[in-house]
Amino acid sequence: MTLPLSLKSLGLICLILSLGLICLILSLGLICLILSLGRRLMSSSRRQNSQCL
């Protein structure tokens, strides 16, 4: 009885860890995308401002 329980708990732990890793990678990717978009917007706005001046 102890072996299947431990295997189930190990499986759950692995599943939770893998889900956490996936969420972490996705969040990091989203942050990188937002940062790159922000930089592009900043550079484009700066270019527009310089053109207006």
N, C-alpha and C positions, 0 to 999 in steps of 0.2 A: 504493500500500500504506500510506503514511503517513496519508493522510486518514481512511480507515475506522478505523484504530487510534486516532487522536486523537479521532474522534467517539465511539468506544466508551468511551474513558477519560473523556471529558467527560460522557457519559451516566451512567457509573458514579459519577463525582464528584457529579453532580446528584442521583442516586438516594440516595447516602449522605447528602448534605446534607439532602435532603427528609426522609429517615427520621430523621435526627438532630433536625430541627426538630419533627417529629411527636412523637418521644419526649420532647423538652423540654417541649412544650405539654402533653402528657399528664401528665408528672411534676408540672408546675406546677399543673395542675388538681387532681391527687390531693393535693398539699400544701395547696392552698386548701381542699379538701373536709375534710381531716383537721383543719386549723386551725379551721374553722367548727364541725365536730362537737365538737372539744375545748372550744371556747368555750361551746357549748350545754350540754355535760356539766358544765362548771365552773359555769355560771350555775344550772343545775338543782340541782346538789349544794349550792350556796350557799343557794338558796331553801329546800331541804329542811332544811339546817342551821339557818337562821333560824326556820323553822316549828317545829323540834324545841325550840329554845331558848325 
